[in-house]
Amino acid sequence: MAGSVVRRGDDFVNEVASAVVADTDEDGARHQVDEVASKVDELEQKVGEVSQFYSNKNRPSNVASSKASGGGAGSVAKEREKEKEKASALGKMKPLDVPRKDSGCTKRMQELMRQFGTILRQISQHKWAWPFLQPVDVKGLDLHDYFDIIKKPMDFETIRKKMEVRDGSGYKNVREIYSDVRLVFTNAMTYNDEKNDVHQMARTLLEKFEEKWLQLLPKVVEEETRQKEEEAKALVEMEMAQEAAIVKIAKETDSALSAVFLQLDELRETLLCKCRKMSTEEKRKLGAGLSQLSPEDLNRALDIIAQNNPSFQATAEEVDLDMDALSESTLWRLKFFVKKALEVQAKGSATKSQENSKRKKEICDALAKTAKKRSKKVEGK
């Protein structure tokens, strides 16, 4: 919509350039159109923001429901990330970091992580925990196939260090830690067969760990549910605030576009008033052009005449048009309109002619194929 304003203004100035009285008038007109084009560039960005906002808003959401079970580790974090992406995509306005905005929510999760740390210390202090305290000494134990079997090694020291990180690369929730602790034991059980002592030690500690985890799990589920509700509420509030801002932008843009169109209309009228007098030959060609217009375009041309001639009856069955009685601005407006209309008609005629030629060729080809088939049948007899 906004871009058409620029093209409309540029085309108009180029067409009317030959009709103005002096070069200074033409330069002034171009300068005004440049100003309008600059305004339109800004308006196009705002129109894009509004369109993008409602496009993202109407896009269906595929956020999956989280699973409040031990095997659903990380699902809440994934859902949260999807909600953050949706929040950031809305109109590309100020992104909202919903999960970390509520300090109360963060403190509650930190408390749960502290309680989980207590469970981890209790398990690591068990007499059978020593094989899992440090990373596996693959070289020292000559475990040449260890990394072929175990794709993600894990140990208590690595988990503890990651829990102490505060720069964003550490654990974001309790389920992430739970998943890594289980990985410590499942890795040991995967690499060592059931008769191996390390396998049995890992199985025993895993069972003890799962018992303690089940005691903490209800609190984890409660906090995850609470976080999800708070984040959903914050997201709705953000969407409402952004939509209010977008509505304001849309209203301002609509008013600005109306002003731009008005400015172009005023510029057109100014230039038309400065047009040179149309020659007799030009009037004759204009009359001939009017006679070639389609009924619809002819009615539009008559409306142009009626705009500056209140007494002119554009709706009459027969119209007596005196070119010499029309004002110079009306004549030039008619000339520009007729030129455009005839160009459109010529393109349409060319397209239709090509389609007819193509259709005739298809018919001829079909008839030729039919005749050929008949000829073969006759020869076969």
C-alpha angles and dihedrals in degrees: 000000000000094000091057088062090064094048091046092051095045094048091049094052092047092051096045094044092089091052103050121103101235141012090245089062091051092049091050091050092050090049091054092048089051089055090050091048090053091053091048092054089059092045092050090058091052092047088051091052092051093047092047092050095054092040091057092042093055093045110109115250119233098187108151123224115255121243116232095207137101092255092054096076114158096010093111091050091051091050090049091052091052090052090049090052090051091049092050093047096056102108090323088264123143106327115238119221094205100174095055100034095083107070090191090058091050093049092051091052091047089054090053090049089051090053090048088052088060090055090048092053091050092052094044090053092057114114091241096049097085096095090058102045096085134031113279111270094231096173096040092051092040093234094165094170098043097105091045090060101031111054097179115031116203138180140170095258092055090048093048093050091049090050090056094052114107102176096090097266093091129084115308098196143006095261091063090057091045090054093052093047090053088048091059091060099036090052090054092047091047096050098040122055122238094263091057116101092226090056092052092045091051092048092050094048091046090055091049091047093050090052091055091043092055088057091055097038097084090058090048092051091047092051093046090051091048092048092049092052093047092048092048090051092048090049092052091049091049092049091050091049092047092047090052089052091047092050089053091050090048092053092047091047092050091052091046092050090051089053091049092051090048090050091051092048090051090048091051092051091047092053093044090054089055095050119124120248113280115241125236091250091052090051090051091052090046090054090049090050092051090055090056096054123110115251090256095051091043090057089052090051090052089051089056090054092047093053092070096028111057092182093056113107104217093173097054119120091235122032122200105203119194109190092194091057093057121095119249092246090053092048093052093046088052091049093053092046095048091048092054094043094051091048090055091047091050092052091049092050092049091051092048091048091053091049091050091049091050091049092050090051091051091051092049092049091049092050091048092052091048092050091049092052091049091049092054091050091052092049090049092057 
